[in-house]
């Protein structure tokens, strides 16, 4: 017959203590073994866009994330919703693609080429608005500044792209700035 333990909470406490202390010891060596910036990052930006129609700028947020697989190579996903400002037009994108970076001390210049879909409300003829969902691509380039192990500042981000509508397409250009958080 098996004896019941008189102190089952002590075993639970010891197991939890061992798990927590081993997690802290792994966390101390993780940045050195991961090569610095390798990991999953999410970002939020304030974006100002200039479409190639009309005279007003489009304003809105851009959100995204990237998985840095190697020190210089990764993959990113980004989306934007440029709907605010004086313009009756708007554009939204959802894109994914490869990302390259070249860290130099605390500065991290990067570039990306993303493909996906875009939603645009634009004037095909003066005085008439049309809404479409079409294939789009975008090239992004910018510089991040590494503040802490978990937080970077996105100093600037410039994108140029194409939304496949009309014969010549729409060619939006955006300028952004924001914050990046490293999840792991």
PyMOL commands that set and color helices and strands:
alter all, ss='L'
color gray80, all
select helices_A, chain A and resi 8-34
alter helices_A, ss='H'
color red, helices_A
select strands_A, chain A and resi 39-50+58-68+73-84+90-104+107-125+128-146+151-163+173-182
alter strands_A, ss='S'
color yellow, strands_A
deselect
rebuild
show_as cartoon
